[in-house]
């Protein structure tokens, strides 16, 4: 399969887990009716983006009502679902974790956010995920019927090394569920996704929560898909929206033949070495 219909579920996240799961369910079922192959939810789709809420909303993987619901939906709709991320608790630690479900409702892989969002932009925004969250330490690539896909979460997109490792190991699409804010979003969101696609000649997909002005953290929204040429295929506004975007993986081969940067690397001088 070279053509894939990807559903971007830019949902409004509120301070009510059941309402968030209900909203995600509605979007997933609608995306399925629109013949999506791959459905993507935002970062922290069941939880307000706030350290205190990460503690309140966290779930253990084996007992997660959120994951059980997504599993049932994947099986019911016969689609792959990337469940954005949720606050996952293991022992005394909380992780920002994304789960990929196959058509049988099984978890294929999970990705724990590797780079924690600790920033202090003077007079604009301060946030320190590491006050509550622990970082993941594993690279995440899944073999699917669409080929190899990789997962990062939000702040992970800023680190070119991660994307290059994924590309070196055969990933065709890198998914980054994210929640950039109204300071970093307008400045960097599109630029980063275009850069990661251009640098590695892959598709990149970012799905964010919609802007909720009543929340303490204001998500930029603007869920996006970029292509191997570094172009924007689709970008939403800040509002809640479901969008189906079709990509053609044959574009990767075409672009890499036209501008063979991955072949032209001077590996005699430098290397990004992690392999799977």
C-alpha positions as CSV (number, residue, x, y, z in Angstrom):
1,X,0.0,0.0,0.0
2,X,1.5,3.3,-1.1
3,X,-1.4,5.6,-0.7
4,X,-2.6,6.1,2.9
5,X,-5.6,8.1,4.2
6,X,-4.6,9.7,7.6
7,X,-7.2,11.2,9.9
8,X,-6.1,14.2,12.0
9,X,-8.3,14.3,15.0
10,X,-7.8,17.8,16.4
11,X,-10.1,17.5,19.3
12,X,-11.0,19.9,22.1
13,X,-9.7,18.6,25.4
14,X,-11.5,19.5,28.5
15,X,-11.1,18.8,32.3
16,X,-13.2,15.7,32.2
17,X,-11.7,12.3,31.1
18,X,-15.0,10.7,30.2
19,X,-15.9,13.6,27.9
20,X,-12.5,13.5,26.3
21,X,-12.8,9.8,25.6
22,X,-16.3,10.3,24.2
23,X,-15.1,13.1,21.9
24,X,-12.2,10.9,20.7
25,X,-14.7,8.1,20.1
26,X,-16.9,10.3,18.0
27,X,-14.0,11.5,15.9
28,X,-12.6,8.0,15.4
29,X,-15.9,6.6,14.3
30,X,-16.4,9.5,11.9
31,X,-12.9,9.0,10.5
32,X,-13.6,5.4,10.0
33,X,-16.8,6.2,8.0
34,X,-14.6,8.4,5.8
35,X,-12.4,5.4,5.0
36,X,-9.4,6.4,6.9
37,X,-6.5,3.9,7.1
38,X,-4.7,5.5,10.0
39,X,-6.3,7.6,12.8
40,X,-4.2,10.0,14.9
41,X,-5.2,11.6,18.2
42,X,-3.4,14.6,19.9
43,X,-0.9,14.6,22.7
44,X,-2.6,14.2,26.1
45,X,-6.0,13.8,24.4
46,X,-7.7,12.5,27.6
47,X,-6.1,15.1,29.9
48,X,-5.7,18.9,30.2
49,X,-2.0,19.8,29.6
50,X,-1.0,20.6,33.1
51,X,1.4,19.0,35.6
52,X,-1.3,18.7,38.3
53,X,-3.7,17.1,35.8
54,X,-1.0,14.6,34.7
55,X,-1.0,13.3,38.3
56,X,-4.8,13.3,38.6
57,X,-5.5,11.7,35.2
58,X,-2.6,9.2,35.0
59,X,-3.5,5.5,34.3
60,X,-1.6,2.2,34.5
61,X,-1.4,0.5,31.1
62,X,-3.1,-2.7,32.2
63,X,-6.0,-0.9,33.9
64,X,-6.4,2.0,31.6
65,X,-10.0,2.8,30.7
66,X,-8.7,5.1,27.9
67,X,-6.6,2.4,26.3
68,X,-9.3,-0.2,26.6
69,X,-11.7,2.1,24.7
70,X,-9.2,2.8,22.0
71,X,-8.4,-0.9,21.6
72,X,-12.1,-1.6,21.1
73,X,-12.4,1.2,18.6
74,X,-9.4,-0.1,16.6
75,X,-11.0,-3.5,16.4
76,X,-14.5,-2.2,15.6
77,X,-13.3,0.2,12.8
78,X,-10.5,-2.1,11.6
79,X,-8.1,0.8,11.4
80,X,-4.7,1.6,12.9
81,X,-5.1,4.2,15.7
82,X,-2.2,6.2,17.2
83,X,-3.7,7.2,20.5
84,X,-1.9,10.6,20.7
85,X,-0.6,10.3,24.3
86,X,-1.8,9.9,27.8
87,X,-0.2,10.2,31.2
88,X,0.9,6.6,31.9
89,X,1.8,5.6,35.4
90,X,4.3,2.8,36.1
91,X,5.2,2.2,39.8
92,X,6.0,5.7,41.1
93,X,6.7,7.3,37.7
94,X,4.5,9.0,35.2
95,X,5.3,9.1,31.5
96,X,3.9,10.9,28.5
97,X,3.1,7.9,26.4
98,X,1.8,7.2,22.9
99,X,0.3,3.9,22.0
100,X,-0.2,2.5,18.5
101,X,-3.0,0.0,18.0
102,X,-3.4,-2.3,15.0
103,X,-6.7,-3.4,13.3
104,X,-7.1,-6.2,15.9
105,X,-7.1,-3.7,18.8
106,X,-3.6,-4.8,19.9
107,X,-0.9,-2.5,21.0
108,X,2.0,-2.7,18.5
109,X,4.4,-0.3,20.1
110,X,4.4,2.5,22.7
111,X,6.6,5.6,22.8
112,X,7.4,7.4,25.9
113,X,8.3,11.0,25.3
114,X,12.1,11.2,25.3
115,X,12.7,14.9,25.6
116,X,10.8,16.6,28.4
117,X,9.3,20.0,27.8
118,X,11.3,22.2,30.2
119,X,11.2,25.8,28.9
120,X,11.3,29.4,30.2
121,X,10.6,32.0,27.6
122,X,10.9,35.3,29.5
123,X,7.6,37.1,30.0
124,X,5.7,34.5,27.8
125,X,5.7,30.9,29.0
126,X,7.2,28.7,31.7
127,X,6.6,25.0,31.8
128,X,8.6,22.2,33.3
129,X,7.4,18.7,32.6
130,X,10.2,17.1,34.5
131,X,8.6,18.3,37.8
132,X,6.1,15.5,37.3
133,X,7.0,13.4,34.3
134,X,9.9,11.0,33.7
135,X,11.6,10.7,30.2
136,X,11.4,7.6,28.0
137,X,14.6,6.1,26.8
138,X,13.5,4.0,23.8
139,X,13.4,4.7,20.1
140,X,10.1,3.6,18.6
141,X,9.6,2.2,15.1
142,X,6.8,-0.1,14.1
143,X,6.5,-2.4,11.1
144,X,3.0,-2.0,9.6
145,X,1.3,-2.7,6.3
146,X,2.2,0.8,5.4
147,X,5.9,0.1,5.9
148,X,7.9,1.4,8.9
149,X,6.5,4.2,10.9
150,X,8.1,6.0,13.8
151,X,6.8,8.0,16.8
152,X,8.0,11.0,18.7
153,X,5.9,13.3,21.0
154,X,5.8,17.1,20.7
155,X,9.1,18.4,22.0
156,X,10.8,15.4,20.5
157,X,10.3,17.0,17.0
158,X,13.0,19.7,17.9
159,X,15.7,17.1,18.0
160,X,17.0,16.3,14.5
161,X,19.1,13.4,15.7
162,X,16.0,11.5,16.6
163,X,14.4,12.0,13.2
164,X,17.6,11.1,11.4
165,X,17.9,7.8,13.4
166,X,14.4,7.0,12.5
167,X,15.1,7.7,8.8
168,X,18.3,5.7,8.9
169,X,16.3,2.8,10.1
170,X,13.8,2.9,7.4
171,X,10.9,4.9,8.7
172,X,8.7,6.5,6.0
173,X,6.4,8.5,8.3
174,X,7.2,10.1,11.6
175,X,4.2,10.9,13.8
176,X,4.6,13.6,16.5
177,X,1.4,14.0,18.5
178,X,2.0,17.4,20.0
179,X,0.6,20.4,21.9
180,X,2.7,23.5,21.0
181,X,1.5,26.7,22.7
182,X,0.6,30.1,21.5
183,X,4.2,31.3,21.9
184,X,6.2,28.5,20.3
185,X,3.5,27.4,17.9
186,X,3.4,30.4,15.6
187,X,7.2,30.7,15.6
188,X,8.3,27.1,15.3
189,X,5.5,24.5,14.6
190,X,5.4,24.6,10.8
191,X,9.1,25.3,10.5
192,X,10.0,22.2,12.6
193,X,7.7,19.8,10.7
194,X,8.9,21.1,7.3
195,X,12.5,20.8,8.5
196,X,12.2,17.3,9.8
197,X,10.6,16.2,6.5
198,X,13.1,18.0,4.4
199,X,16.2,16.9,6.3
200,X,15.1,13.2,6.2
201,X,13.0,13.1,3.1
202,X,10.0,11.5,5.0
203,X,6.4,12.4,5.8
204,X,5.8,14.0,9.1
205,X,2.5,14.2,10.9
206,X,1.7,16.4,13.9
207,X,-1.7,16.2,15.6
208,X,-2.5,18.7,18.4
209,X,-5.5,19.5,20.6
210,X,-7.6,22.4,19.5
211,X,-7.3,25.8,21.3
212,X,-9.3,25.8,24.5
213,X,-9.3,29.3,25.8
214,X,-10.8,28.1,29.1
215,X,-7.8,25.9,29.8
216,X,-4.7,27.0,31.7
217,X,-2.5,25.9,28.8
218,X,-3.4,27.2,25.3
219,X,-2.7,24.7,22.5
220,X,-1.8,26.2,19.2
221,X,-3.7,23.5,17.3
222,X,-2.7,23.7,13.6
223,X,-2.3,19.9,13.1
224,X,-0.1,19.4,10.1
225,X,1.2,16.9,7.4
226,X,4.5,17.7,5.6
227,X,6.0,15.8,2.7
228,X,9.5,14.7,1.8
229,X,10.1,17.8,-0.3
230,X,9.5,19.9,2.8
231,X,6.1,21.1,1.7
232,X,2.9,21.4,3.7
233,X,0.2,19.1,2.5
234,X,-2.3,20.2,5.0
235,X,-2.5,22.4,8.1
236,X,-5.6,23.1,10.2
237,X,-6.5,26.2,12.1
238,X,-6.7,26.4,15.9
239,X,-10.3,25.1,16.0
240,X,-11.6,21.6,16.6
241,X,-11.6,19.7,13.3
242,X,-11.4,16.3,11.8
243,X,-9.4,16.2,8.5
244,X,-8.6,13.3,6.2
245,X,-5.3,13.7,4.4
246,X,-4.1,11.2,1.7
247,X,-0.3,10.7,1.2
248,X,1.6,8.7,-1.4
249,X,4.7,6.9,-0.1
250,X,6.0,6.7,-3.6
251,X,6.9,10.4,-3.2
252,X,9.7,9.4,-0.9
253,X,11.6,7.4,-3.5
254,X,11.1,10.1,-6.1
255,X,12.5,12.9,-3.9
256,X,15.4,10.7,-2.7
257,X,16.3,10.0,-6.4
258,X,16.1,13.7,-7.3
259,X,18.1,15.0,-4.3
260,X,20.0,12.0,-2.8
261,X,21.0,13.6,0.5
262,X,20.9,10.3,2.5
263,X,23.2,8.7,0.0
264,X,25.5,11.8,-0.1
265,X,26.1,11.9,3.6
266,X,29.8,11.9,4.5
267,X,29.7,8.9,6.8
268,X,33.5,8.9,6.7
269,X,33.4,12.1,8.6
270,X,30.2,11.8,10.8
271,X,27.6,9.3,11.7
272,X,24.2,9.0,13.5
273,X,24.7,5.4,14.7
274,X,21.7,4.0,16.5
275,X,20.3,0.9,14.7
276,X,17.4,-1.4,15.3
